[in-house]
Amino acid sequence: MSEIFSAPPGMTPVLAPRLHASCPGRSLRVLAPLLVLILLLPAVPGRGVRLEARAASSVRPGSEPRRAAGLRIVEAAEVSPEHGAEAVGGVLSADSSTGHWELRTSSRCVPVPPGMALCRDIGYATMRMPNLLGHESPGEAVQQSASWLPLLARECHPDARIFLCSLFAPICLDRFVSPCRSLCESVRDSCAPIMACYGYPWPDILHCDQFPDDHLMCISSVTNTSATIGARTQVVPRASCRDCELEEAPSAKVLLETFCRSDFVVKLRLTRLTSSPLTLAQFSLASRLQALKHGPLLGGQIRSRLQLWLDRDATCVRNMTRRHPQGGSFLVTGTVQGDRLVIHKAFAWSKRDRNLMAAARKWKQHRCRG
């Protein structure tokens, strides 16, 4: 069985689930692009980072709220003492008398490690150590965070990166800022099914009940479950376990109909790369590729978009190459969504596959219906 999540040396099973393809279909595909960290994006309706803060808890008298990477500190209602004392990762606790979230241990600000691929280009330069997961050193945080890259590549939720980085590399402000409970629940509800598909539950260390309510100082969800942008309603995509697996080529007629429904049809070759902890990509794109159909894209855009697909959709690529671990030639079809290509069908290219060869040969003269 294919190993989807791999753990670095010394990683505990809870933080480094090794996921195996045990669900029907056993296929993975990233349903949304691996976003440039949303913290860096300009505010638009339905997409904006906000730090929910108790009055005067994060702003010194006579000073302006601190801002970093688009984070906005706002003041919320008084916190009720009914919350009692709670703890996050053994590092942060709530004082039942004041409602403030305080550090249970001393902490320091350190540079965000350049080798932390999970939180690269996060938009701020320093983070708190120990972090919310109790990691004592940046090196330990880098090692532990690497095991979550495959899940991030699945993009099971647009805010997954923000949630994980708030734990592995919490921003260094006057007070410790943890993720809100609602953010944890939103990410959990979308990503836990993917982990469950491979037989692993949502880790206890990420139990959402330990995080503060939204009226405490915390990082809330950036993306609404369904946000209206302009005249369109965008729904947060739900990841699936049944996608992006190599298929057997059907008849040439069915293949031609698939080509017609697709925005692009490309024959490409992938070559295995030496694994690097600093990148998700495990394959390189050969210099030659053949675009049977490029749809709305210009011919010269195909390569750059495919390279982006390799960089962003690493888990999809791994699933597609499961039977070809060193790479090979493939015919892929799919749609263009913004700046990304979404692969819907993938076939292993072989001159012995008569249906595939016939469809490719007939395509130039084929006329699509409608």
LUMVEXKOL-515647 format. One record per residue (C-alpha): residue in one letter; x, y, z; chain; residue number from 1. Coordinates in Angstrom, 2 decimals, decimal comma. Last residue first. Layout:
REM LUMVEXKOL-515647
pt residuo A u X v Y w Z cadena A num NUM
...
//
This chain:
REM LUMVEXKOL-515647
pt residuo G u -22,22 v 21,31 w -29,46 cadena A num 370
pt residuo R u -20,60 v 18,08 w -30,58 cadena A num 369
pt residuo C u -16,82 v 17,96 w -30,82 cadena A num 368
pt residuo R u -15,20 v 17,68 w -34,21 cadena A num 367
pt residuo H u -12,32 v 15,24 w -34,57 cadena A num 366
pt residuo Q u -9,70 v 15,78 w -37,24 cadena A num 365
pt residuo K u -6,89 v 16,70 w -34,85 cadena A num 364
pt residuo W u -8,12 v 14,17 w -32,27 cadena A num 363
pt residuo K u -7,91 v 11,09 w -34,47 cadena A num 362
pt residuo R u -4,27 v 10,21 w -33,65 cadena A num 361
pt residuo A u -4,63 v 10,87 w -29,93 cadena A num 360
pt residuo A u -7,82 v 8,77 w -29,80 cadena A num 359
pt residuo A u -6,20 v 5,91 w -31,72 cadena A num 358
pt residuo M u -3,11 v 5,89 w -29,50 cadena A num 357
pt residuo L u -5,19 v 5,79 w -26,33 cadena A num 356
pt residuo N u -7,45 v 3,04 w -27,64 cadena A num 355
pt residuo R u -4,54 v 0,97 w -28,94 cadena A num 354
pt residuo D u -2,54 v 0,99 w -25,73 cadena A num 353
pt residuo R u 0,69 v -0,63 w -26,90 cadena A num 352
pt residuo K u 2,17 v 2,77 w -27,64 cadena A num 351
pt residuo S u 1,91 v 3,46 w -23,93 cadena A num 350
pt residuo W u 0,97 v 6,58 w -22,02 cadena A num 349
pt residuo A u -0,29 v 5,92 w -18,49 cadena A num 348
pt residuo F u -3,67 v 7,64 w -18,25 cadena A num 347
pt residuo A u -4,85 v 10,53 w -16,09 cadena A num 346
pt residuo K u -8,31 v 12,06 w -15,89 cadena A num 345
pt residuo H u -9,60 v 15,03 w -13,89 cadena A num 344
pt residuo I u -6,42 v 17,07 w -13,39 cadena A num 343
pt residuo V u -7,12 v 20,60 w -12,19 cadena A num 342
pt residuo L u -4,84 v 23,20 w -13,77 cadena A num 341
pt residuo R u -4,23 v 26,41 w -11,90 cadena A num 340
pt residuo D u -4,17 v 30,15 w -12,45 cadena A num 339
pt residuo G u -7,94 v 30,57 w -12,43 cadena A num 338
pt residuo Q u -9,53 v 27,16 w -12,83 cadena A num 337
pt residuo V u -8,46 v 25,44 w -16,05 cadena A num 336
pt residuo T u -10,01 v 22,01 w -16,51 cadena A num 335
pt residuo G u -8,74 v 18,48 w -16,94 cadena A num 334
pt residuo T u -6,98 v 15,93 w -19,09 cadena A num 333
pt residuo V u -3,73 v 14,04 w -18,56 cadena A num 332
pt residuo L u -1,78 v 11,70 w -20,82 cadena A num 331
pt residuo F u 1,20 v 10,20 w -19,04 cadena A num 330
pt residuo S u 4,82 v 9,30 w -19,65 cadena A num 329
pt residuo G u 6,97 v 7,92 w -16,84 cadena A num 328
pt residuo G u 8,14 v 8,53 w -13,31 cadena A num 327
pt residuo Q u 10,41 v 6,61 w -10,99 cadena A num 326
pt residuo P u 7,54 v 5,44 w -8,77 cadena A num 325
pt residuo H u 5,37 v 4,38 w -11,74 cadena A num 324
pt residuo R u 2,55 v 2,37 w -10,14 cadena A num 323
pt residuo R u 1,94 v 5,10 w -7,57 cadena A num 322
pt residuo T u 2,60 v 7,83 w -10,15 cadena A num 321
pt residuo M u -0,92 v 9,26 w -10,16 cadena A num 320
pt residuo N u -1,09 v 9,08 w -6,37 cadena A num 319
pt residuo R u 2,23 v 10,85 w -6,05 cadena A num 318
pt residuo V u 1,11 v 13,54 w -8,46 cadena A num 317
pt residuo C u -2,11 v 14,09 w -6,52 cadena A num 316
pt residuo T u -0,12 v 14,27 w -3,30 cadena A num 315
pt residuo A u 2,25 v 16,84 w -4,79 cadena A num 314
pt residuo D u -0,54 v 19,11 w -6,02 cadena A num 313
pt residuo R u 1,13 v 22,46 w -5,49 cadena A num 312
pt residuo D u 4,60 v 22,16 w -7,02 cadena A num 311
pt residuo L u 3,64 v 19,76 w -9,80 cadena A num 310
pt residuo W u 0,51 v 21,79 w -10,60 cadena A num 309
pt residuo L u 2,60 v 24,96 w -10,75 cadena A num 308
pt residuo Q u 4,91 v 23,21 w -13,20 cadena A num 307
pt residuo L u 1,87 v 22,26 w -15,25 cadena A num 306
pt residuo R u 0,77 v 25,89 w -15,27 cadena A num 305
pt residuo S u 4,23 v 27,04 w -16,41 cadena A num 304
pt residuo R u 4,33 v 24,42 w -19,16 cadena A num 303
pt residuo I u 0,85 v 25,14 w -20,51 cadena A num 302
pt residuo Q u 1,27 v 28,90 w -20,65 cadena A num 301
pt residuo G u 3,29 v 28,94 w -23,86 cadena A num 300
pt residuo G u 0,44 v 27,47 w -25,88 cadena A num 299
pt residuo L u -1,93 v 30,13 w -24,69 cadena A num 298
pt residuo L u -4,54 v 28,93 w -22,26 cadena A num 297
pt residuo P u -8,29 v 28,98 w -22,87 cadena A num 296
pt residuo G u -8,25 v 25,44 w -24,30 cadena A num 295
pt residuo H u -4,76 v 23,91 w -24,53 cadena A num 294
pt residuo K u -5,60 v 20,78 w -26,52 cadena A num 293
pt residuo L u -3,25 v 18,11 w -27,85 cadena A num 292
pt residuo A u -0,48 v 19,73 w -25,85 cadena A num 291
pt residuo Q u 2,66 v 17,67 w -26,29 cadena A num 290
pt residuo L u 5,46 v 17,93 w -23,76 cadena A num 289
pt residuo R u 9,21 v 18,10 w -24,16 cadena A num 288
pt residuo S u 11,56 v 19,44 w -21,51 cadena A num 287
pt residuo A u 10,58 v 16,82 w -18,95 cadena A num 286
pt residuo L u 8,64 v 17,98 w -15,89 cadena A num 285
pt residuo S u 10,30 v 17,23 w -12,58 cadena A num 284
pt residuo F u 8,99 v 14,95 w -9,86 cadena A num 283
pt residuo Q u 8,91 v 15,00 w -6,06 cadena A num 282
pt residuo A u 7,48 v 18,49 w -5,57 cadena A num 281
pt residuo L u 6,55 v 19,34 w -1,98 cadena A num 280
pt residuo T u 9,67 v 21,38 w -1,36 cadena A num 279
pt residuo L u 12,05 v 22,25 w 1,44 cadena A num 278
pt residuo P u 12,43 v 18,77 w 2,91 cadena A num 277
pt residuo S u 13,91 v 17,59 w -0,40 cadena A num 276
pt residuo S u 13,41 v 14,20 w -2,02 cadena A num 275
pt residuo T u 15,67 v 13,42 w -4,96 cadena A num 274
pt residuo L u 13,61 v 13,92 w -8,08 cadena A num 273
pt residuo R u 11,64 v 11,37 w -10,14 cadena A num 272
pt residuo T u 11,07 v 12,21 w -13,79 cadena A num 271
pt residuo L u 7,67 v 13,07 w -15,26 cadena A num 270
pt residuo R u 6,75 v 12,99 w -18,95 cadena A num 269
pt residuo L u 3,84 v 14,80 w -20,50 cadena A num 268
pt residuo K u 0,97 v 14,31 w -22,96 cadena A num 267
pt residuo V u -1,54 v 17,09 w -22,53 cadena A num 266
pt residuo V u -5,29 v 17,49 w -22,99 cadena A num 265
pt residuo F u -6,74 v 20,80 w -21,83 cadena A num 264
pt residuo D u -10,12 v 22,40 w -21,19 cadena A num 263
pt residuo S u -11,83 v 19,01 w -21,04 cadena A num 262
pt residuo R u -15,29 v 18,04 w -22,26 cadena A num 261
pt residuo C u -14,06 v 17,48 w -25,82 cadena A num 260
pt residuo F u -11,11 v 15,37 w -24,67 cadena A num 259
pt residuo T u -13,47 v 13,18 w -22,65 cadena A num 258
pt residuo E u -15,65 v 12,68 w -25,74 cadena A num 257
pt residuo L u -12,51 v 11,67 w -27,64 cadena A num 256
pt residuo L u -11,67 v 9,16 w -24,91 cadena A num 255
pt residuo V u -15,15 v 7,66 w -25,09 cadena A num 254
pt residuo K u -14,78 v 7,14 w -28,84 cadena A num 253
pt residuo A u -11,26 v 5,71 w -28,49 cadena A num 252
pt residuo S u -12,66 v 3,08 w -26,12 cadena A num 251
pt residuo P u -11,72 v 3,21 w -22,45 cadena A num 250
pt residuo A u -8,14 v 3,91 w -21,31 cadena A num 249
pt residuo E u -7,49 v 2,26 w -17,97 cadena A num 248
pt residuo E u -7,32 v 4,86 w -15,25 cadena A num 247
pt residuo L u -4,50 v 6,32 w -13,20 cadena A num 246
pt residuo E u -5,73 v 7,79 w -9,92 cadena A num 245
pt residuo C u -6,47 v 11,50 w -9,56 cadena A num 244
pt residuo D u -9,57 v 11,28 w -7,40 cadena A num 243
pt residuo R u -11,49 v 9,27 w -4,81 cadena A num 242
pt residuo C u -10,36 v 10,25 w -1,33 cadena A num 241
pt residuo S u -12,21 v 13,54 w -1,46 cadena A num 240
pt residuo A u -11,52 v 17,01 w -0,13 cadena A num 239
pt residuo R u -14,38 v 19,34 w 0,60 cadena A num 238
pt residuo P u -14,14 v 22,64 w -1,22 cadena A num 237
pt residuo V u -15,08 v 25,85 w 0,64 cadena A num 236
pt residuo V u -18,03 v 27,17 w -1,32 cadena A num 235
pt residuo Q u -17,70 v 30,30 w -3,42 cadena A num 234
pt residuo T u -20,86 v 32,24 w -4,18 cadena A num 233
pt residuo R u -20,58 v 34,48 w -7,20 cadena A num 232
pt residuo A u -22,02 v 37,92 w -7,92 cadena A num 231
pt residuo G u -19,13 v 39,71 w -6,26 cadena A num 230
pt residuo I u -17,66 v 37,33 w -3,72 cadena A num 229
pt residuo T u -20,27 v 35,61 w -1,59 cadena A num 228
pt residuo A u -18,64 v 33,32 w 0,94 cadena A num 227
pt residuo S u -19,64 v 29,76 w 1,75 cadena A num 226
pt residuo T u -17,86 v 27,96 w 4,54 cadena A num 225
pt residuo N u -16,32 v 31,32 w 5,36 cadena A num 224
pt residuo T u -12,59 v 31,66 w 4,75 cadena A num 223
pt residuo V u -10,29 v 33,33 w 7,24 cadena A num 222
pt residuo S u -11,29 v 31,42 w 10,33 cadena A num 221
pt residuo S u -10,36 v 33,11 w 13,59 cadena A num 220
pt residuo I u -7,00 v 33,71 w 15,18 cadena A num 219
pt residuo C u -7,32 v 34,24 w 18,91 cadena A num 218
pt residuo M u -7,73 v 36,82 w 21,65 cadena A num 217
pt residuo L u -10,90 v 35,66 w 23,38 cadena A num 216
pt residuo H u -14,36 v 36,30 w 21,97 cadena A num 215
pt residuo D u -13,89 v 33,53 w 19,42 cadena A num 214
pt residuo D u -13,79 v 30,79 w 22,02 cadena A num 213
pt residuo P u -10,41 v 29,54 w 23,12 cadena A num 212
pt residuo F u -8,74 v 26,27 w 22,05 cadena A num 211
pt residuo Q u -8,79 v 23,10 w 24,17 cadena A num 210
pt residuo D u -12,15 v 22,02 w 22,78 cadena A num 209
pt residuo C u -10,58 v 21,67 w 19,33 cadena A num 208
pt residuo H u -8,57 v 18,53 w 20,10 cadena A num 207
pt residuo L u -5,36 v 19,07 w 18,14 cadena A num 206
pt residuo I u -3,20 v 17,02 w 20,54 cadena A num 205
pt residuo D u -5,86 v 14,33 w 20,33 cadena A num 204
pt residuo P u -5,01 v 13,81 w 16,67 cadena A num 203
pt residuo W u -7,94 v 13,65 w 14,18 cadena A num 202
pt residuo P u -8,32 v 9,93 w 13,56 cadena A num 201
pt residuo Y u -6,22 v 7,75 w 11,25 cadena A num 200
pt residuo G u -7,48 v 4,89 w 9,08 cadena A num 199
pt residuo Y u -6,60 v 6,14 w 5,64 cadena A num 198
pt residuo C u -10,01 v 7,61 w 4,88 cadena A num 197
pt residuo A u -10,01 v 8,89 w 8,43 cadena A num 196
pt residuo M u -7,18 v 11,29 w 7,54 cadena A num 195
pt residuo I u -9,20 v 12,64 w 4,62 cadena A num 194
pt residuo P u -12,35 v 12,80 w 6,75 cadena A num 193
pt residuo A u -10,41 v 14,78 w 9,41 cadena A num 192
pt residuo C u -9,52 v 17,51 w 6,91 cadena A num 191
pt residuo S u -12,86 v 19,24 w 6,33 cadena A num 190
pt residuo D u -14,41 v 19,03 w 9,80 cadena A num 189
pt residuo R u -11,01 v 19,54 w 11,43 cadena A num 188
pt residuo V u -10,34 v 22,77 w 9,53 cadena A num 187
pt residuo S u -13,69 v 24,27 w 10,56 cadena A num 186
pt residuo E u -13,41 v 22,97 w 14,11 cadena A num 185
pt residuo C u -9,93 v 24,40 w 14,58 cadena A num 184
pt residuo L u -11,00 v 27,78 w 13,21 cadena A num 183
pt residuo S u -14,08 v 27,80 w 15,46 cadena A num 182
pt residuo R u -11,94 v 27,02 w 18,50 cadena A num 181
pt residuo C u -9,87 v 30,09 w 17,81 cadena A num 180
pt residuo P u -6,20 v 29,63 w 16,97 cadena A num 179
pt residuo S u -3,72 v 30,82 w 19,60 cadena A num 178
pt residuo V u -2,18 v 34,26 w 20,04 cadena A num 177
pt residuo F u 0,31 v 34,64 w 22,90 cadena A num 176
pt residuo R u 0,41 v 38,22 w 24,13 cadena A num 175
pt residuo D u 2,64 v 41,15 w 23,19 cadena A num 174
pt residuo L u 3,00 v 39,57 w 19,75 cadena A num 173
pt residuo C u 5,29 v 36,85 w 18,36 cadena A num 172
pt residuo I u 3,27 v 34,94 w 15,77 cadena A num 171
pt residuo P u 2,80 v 31,27 w 16,56 cadena A num 170
pt residuo A u 5,05 v 29,00 w 14,45 cadena A num 169
pt residuo F u 3,92 v 25,38 w 14,94 cadena A num 168
pt residuo L u 0,49 v 26,15 w 16,38 cadena A num 167
pt residuo S u -0,58 v 29,26 w 14,43 cadena A num 166
pt residuo C u 1,21 v 27,66 w 11,49 cadena A num 165
pt residuo L u -1,17 v 24,69 w 11,57 cadena A num 164
pt residuo F u -4,31 v 26,84 w 11,60 cadena A num 163
pt residuo I u -3,08 v 29,25 w 8,93 cadena A num 162
pt residuo R u -2,03 v 26,37 w 6,69 cadena A num 161
pt residuo A u -5,38 v 24,60 w 7,09 cadena A num 160
pt residuo D u -7,34 v 27,77 w 6,29 cadena A num 159
pt residuo P u -8,23 v 26,85 w 2,71 cadena A num 158
pt residuo H u -9,43 v 23,39 w 3,84 cadena A num 157
pt residuo C u -8,68 v 19,91 w 2,47 cadena A num 156
pt residuo E u -5,80 v 21,44 w 0,61 cadena A num 155
pt residuo R u -4,38 v 18,00 w -0,18 cadena A num 154
pt residuo A u -0,93 v 19,57 w -0,18 cadena A num 153
pt residuo L u -1,51 v 20,60 w 3,43 cadena A num 152
pt residuo L u -2,07 v 16,95 w 4,30 cadena A num 151
pt residuo P u 1,19 v 16,06 w 2,55 cadena A num 150
pt residuo L u 3,03 v 18,89 w 4,35 cadena A num 149
pt residuo W u 1,95 v 17,76 w 7,83 cadena A num 148
pt residuo S u 4,99 v 15,54 w 8,45 cadena A num 147
pt residuo A u 7,28 v 18,52 w 7,88 cadena A num 146
pt residuo S u 5,89 v 20,28 w 10,96 cadena A num 145
pt residuo Q u 7,63 v 17,89 w 13,36 cadena A num 144
pt residuo Q u 11,08 v 18,41 w 11,91 cadena A num 143
pt residuo V u 10,72 v 22,19 w 11,62 cadena A num 142
pt residuo A u 9,34 v 22,48 w 15,17 cadena A num 141
pt residuo E u 12,22 v 20,39 w 16,54 cadena A num 140
pt residuo G u 14,74 v 22,59 w 14,77 cadena A num 139
pt residuo P u 13,03 v 25,75 w 16,04 cadena A num 138
pt residuo S u 13,51 v 24,51 w 19,62 cadena A num 137
pt residuo E u 11,32 v 23,63 w 22,61 cadena A num 136
pt residuo H u 8,34 v 22,11 w 20,83 cadena A num 135
pt residuo G u 5,38 v 22,26 w 23,23 cadena A num 134
pt residuo L u 2,62 v 22,12 w 20,64 cadena A num 133
pt residuo L u 1,72 v 25,77 w 21,20 cadena A num 132
pt residuo N u 5,28 v 26,83 w 20,44 cadena A num 131
pt residuo P u 8,18 v 26,92 w 22,86 cadena A num 130
pt residuo M u 9,28 v 29,22 w 21,38 cadena A num 129
pt residuo R u 7,32 v 32,13 w 19,92 cadena A num 128
pt residuo M u 7,62 v 33,24 w 16,30 cadena A num 127
pt residuo T u 9,53 v 35,90 w 14,41 cadena A num 126
pt residuo A u 9,69 v 37,21 w 10,85 cadena A num 125
pt residuo Y u 6,08 v 37,75 w 9,83 cadena A num 124
pt residuo G u 4,42 v 37,22 w 6,46 cadena A num 123
pt residuo I u 4,08 v 33,44 w 6,34 cadena A num 122
pt residuo D u 6,57 v 33,26 w 3,50 cadena A num 121
pt residuo R u 7,40 v 29,66 w 4,50 cadena A num 120
pt residuo C u 5,05 v 28,26 w 7,13 cadena A num 119
pt residuo L u 4,88 v 24,56 w 6,22 cadena A num 118
pt residuo A u 8,25 v 24,71 w 4,50 cadena A num 117
pt residuo M u 10,02 v 25,39 w 7,80 cadena A num 116
pt residuo G u 13,57 v 25,52 w 6,43 cadena A num 115
pt residuo P u 13,74 v 29,32 w 6,58 cadena A num 114
pt residuo P u 13,23 v 29,04 w 10,36 cadena A num 113
pt residuo V u 10,84 v 31,70 w 11,75 cadena A num 112
pt residuo P u 13,20 v 33,89 w 13,76 cadena A num 111
pt residuo V u 12,98 v 33,53 w 17,55 cadena A num 110
pt residuo C u 10,85 v 35,20 w 20,21 cadena A num 109
pt residuo R u 11,11 v 33,76 w 23,69 cadena A num 108
pt residuo S u 8,85 v 31,91 w 26,07 cadena A num 107
pt residuo S u 8,49 v 31,31 w 29,79 cadena A num 106
pt residuo T u 5,98 v 28,64 w 30,76 cadena A num 105
pt residuo R u 2,26 v 28,74 w 31,54 cadena A num 104
pt residuo L u 1,78 v 31,54 w 29,03 cadena A num 103
pt residuo E u -1,40 v 33,56 w 29,54 cadena A num 102
pt residuo W u -4,84 v 33,73 w 27,97 cadena A num 101
pt residuo H u -6,77 v 36,45 w 29,76 cadena A num 100
pt residuo G u -10,29 v 35,76 w 31,07 cadena A num 99
pt residuo T u -9,49 v 37,76 w 34,17 cadena A num 98
pt residuo S u -10,55 v 35,57 w 37,09 cadena A num 97
pt residuo S u -10,65 v 32,24 w 35,23 cadena A num 96
pt residuo D u -7,12 v 32,72 w 33,91 cadena A num 95
pt residuo A u -6,89 v 30,83 w 30,63 cadena A num 94
pt residuo S u -3,80 v 28,75 w 29,93 cadena A num 93
pt residuo L u -1,17 v 28,46 w 27,19 cadena A num 92
pt residuo V u 1,75 v 26,03 w 27,06 cadena A num 91
pt residuo G u 0,40 v 22,59 w 27,97 cadena A num 90
pt residuo G u -0,82 v 22,20 w 24,39 cadena A num 89
pt residuo V u -3,60 v 24,68 w 25,06 cadena A num 88
pt residuo A u -4,80 v 24,85 w 28,64 cadena A num 87
pt residuo E u -8,06 v 25,76 w 30,35 cadena A num 86
pt residuo A u -8,78 v 27,47 w 33,65 cadena A num 85
pt residuo G u -12,37 v 28,51 w 34,19 cadena A num 84
pt residuo H u -14,60 v 29,61 w 31,30 cadena A num 83
pt residuo E u -17,24 v 30,94 w 33,68 cadena A num 82
pt residuo P u -15,06 v 33,97 w 34,32 cadena A num 81
pt residuo S u -16,86 v 35,62 w 31,38 cadena A num 80
pt residuo V u -14,70 v 37,38 w 28,84 cadena A num 79
pt residuo E u -15,52 v 41,03 w 28,19 cadena A num 78
pt residuo A u -16,62 v 41,71 w 24,63 cadena A num 77
pt residuo A u -14,28 v 42,11 w 21,67 cadena A num 76
pt residuo E u -11,47 v 44,43 w 20,64 cadena A num 75
pt residuo V u -9,93 v 44,06 w 17,21 cadena A num 74
pt residuo I u -6,41 v 43,08 w 16,22 cadena A num 73
pt residuo R u -5,95 v 42,91 w 12,48 cadena A num 72
pt residuo L u -3,47 v 40,52 w 10,89 cadena A num 71
pt residuo G u -2,52 v 41,61 w 7,37 cadena A num 70
pt residuo A u 0,97 v 40,17 w 7,57 cadena A num 69
pt residuo A u 1,69 v 41,85 w 10,87 cadena A num 68
pt residuo R u -0,12 v 44,56 w 12,77 cadena A num 67
pt residuo R u 0,32 v 45,88 w 16,27 cadena A num 66
pt residuo P u -2,55 v 47,88 w 17,70 cadena A num 65
pt residuo E u -1,69 v 51,55 w 18,20 cadena A num 64
pt residuo S u -0,34 v 52,79 w 21,49 cadena A num 63
pt residuo G u -1,71 v 55,09 w 24,18 cadena A num 62
pt residuo P u -2,30 v 52,28 w 26,61 cadena A num 61
pt residuo R u -0,75 v 49,01 w 25,36 cadena A num 60
pt residuo V u -2,85 v 46,92 w 23,06 cadena A num 59
pt residuo S u -3,32 v 43,19 w 23,45 cadena A num 58
pt residuo S u -5,60 v 42,77 w 26,44 cadena A num 57
pt residuo A u -7,13 v 46,23 w 26,25 cadena A num 56
pt residuo A u -10,58 v 44,79 w 25,46 cadena A num 55
pt residuo R u -10,44 v 41,05 w 24,75 cadena A num 54
pt residuo A u -9,07 v 40,25 w 21,35 cadena A num 53
pt residuo E u -10,43 v 38,48 w 18,27 cadena A num 52
pt residuo L u -7,61 v 38,52 w 15,76 cadena A num 51
pt residuo R u -9,00 v 38,86 w 12,31 cadena A num 50
pt residuo V u -7,82 v 37,48 w 9,00 cadena A num 49
pt residuo G u -9,91 v 38,40 w 6,02 cadena A num 48
pt residuo R u -11,68 v 36,47 w 3,30 cadena A num 47
pt residuo G u -15,47 v 36,49 w 3,05 cadena A num 46
pt residuo P u -15,54 v 39,91 w 1,42 cadena A num 45
pt residuo V u -12,01 v 40,83 w 0,33 cadena A num 44
pt residuo A u -8,98 v 41,75 w 2,42 cadena A num 43
pt residuo P u -5,69 v 41,73 w 0,57 cadena A num 42
pt residuo L u -3,82 v 38,42 w 0,65 cadena A num 41
pt residuo L u -0,72 v 37,92 w 2,78 cadena A num 40
pt residuo L u -2,44 v 36,08 w 5,63 cadena A num 39
pt residuo I u -3,93 v 33,81 w 3,01 cadena A num 38
pt residuo L u -0,61 v 32,07 w 2,62 cadena A num 37
pt residuo V u -0,11 v 31,56 w -1,10 cadena A num 36
pt residuo L u -2,68 v 28,87 w -1,60 cadena A num 35
pt residuo L u -1,94 v 25,26 w -2,47 cadena A num 34
pt residuo P u -4,49 v 25,15 w -5,21 cadena A num 33
pt residuo A u -7,85 v 23,49 w -4,50 cadena A num 32
pt residuo L u -9,09 v 19,94 w -4,90 cadena A num 31
pt residuo V u -5,79 v 18,21 w -4,27 cadena A num 30
pt residuo R u -6,27 v 14,75 w -5,57 cadena A num 29
pt residuo L u -6,06 v 11,39 w -3,90 cadena A num 28
pt residuo S u -7,01 v 7,93 w -4,97 cadena A num 27
pt residuo R u -7,60 v 4,77 w -3,01 cadena A num 26
pt residuo G u -10,83 v 4,12 w -4,92 cadena A num 25
pt residuo P u -12,31 v 2,45 w -1,89 cadena A num 24
pt residuo C u -10,42 v 3,53 w 1,22 cadena A num 23
pt residuo S u -7,29 v 1,79 w 2,46 cadena A num 22
pt residuo A u -4,58 v 3,88 w 0,84 cadena A num 21
pt residuo H u -2,19 v 4,14 w 3,73 cadena A num 20
pt residuo L u -1,61 v 7,10 w 5,97 cadena A num 19
pt residuo R u 1,38 v 7,31 w 8,23 cadena A num 18
pt residuo P u 0,27 v 9,74 w 10,88 cadena A num 17
pt residuo A u 3,07 v 11,98 w 12,13 cadena A num 16
pt residuo L u 1,81 v 14,02 w 15,05 cadena A num 15
pt residuo V u -0,02 v 11,19 w 16,80 cadena A num 14
pt residuo P u 2,41 v 8,52 w 15,59 cadena A num 13
pt residuo T u 5,30 v 10,33 w 17,29 cadena A num 12
pt residuo M u 8,08 v 11,72 w 15,17 cadena A num 11
pt residuo G u 11,60 v 10,59 w 16,09 cadena A num 10
pt residuo P u 12,82 v 10,38 w 12,53 cadena A num 9
pt residuo P u 10,57 v 12,25 w 10,10 cadena A num 8
pt residuo A u 7,11 v 10,83 w 9,54 cadena A num 7
pt residuo S u 5,63 v 9,91 w 6,19 cadena A num 6
pt residuo F u 2,06 v 10,59 w 5,10 cadena A num 5
pt residuo I u 0,87 v 8,94 w 1,89 cadena A num 4
pt residuo E u 2,49 v 5,54 w 2,10 cadena A num 3
pt residuo S u 1,18 v 3,48 w -0,77 cadena A num 2
pt residuo M u 0,00 v 0,00 w 0,00 cadena A num 1
//
